[in-house]
Amino acid sequence: MQFVFRPILRHTEGMADDDIERLLREVQATNSPASSGRSPQPARSAQPAKNDDDSSGGGAGGRLAFAVGSGAVLGVAGWFGGLLMPFVGSFSAGVGATGAAFITALVAGPPRWFSS
């Protein structure tokens, strides 16, 4: 059975080396500055950096609003999860989820999409 697979492996190994070399040459020709006729430009960021004191939700008001909202949403989810779990009360699971989500969101702050 090894004799049958050996010619196939030799054929694909030789082909793979040729293909790899050809692709590497194409990539090198594409990436070289001489081929495009211009010098490579540094990458620009998509959005300018925002300051923390910006009034568009990135300050303390936006952080607190995000913490309260995430605490409420995850508190309800924790309460519902407590209904499904044995040996865990739904009230204690909801309060724990609310507290953990509020503290985590208060420390971490809102994501970029929340303030836009």
Buried (B, 14 or more C-beta within 10 A) or exposed (E): EEEEEEEEEEEEEEEEEEEEEEEEEEEEEEEEEEEEEEEEEEEEEEEEEEEEEEEEBBBEEBBBBBBBBBBEEBBEBBBEBBEEEEEBEBEEBBBBBBBBBBEEBBEEBBEEEBBE
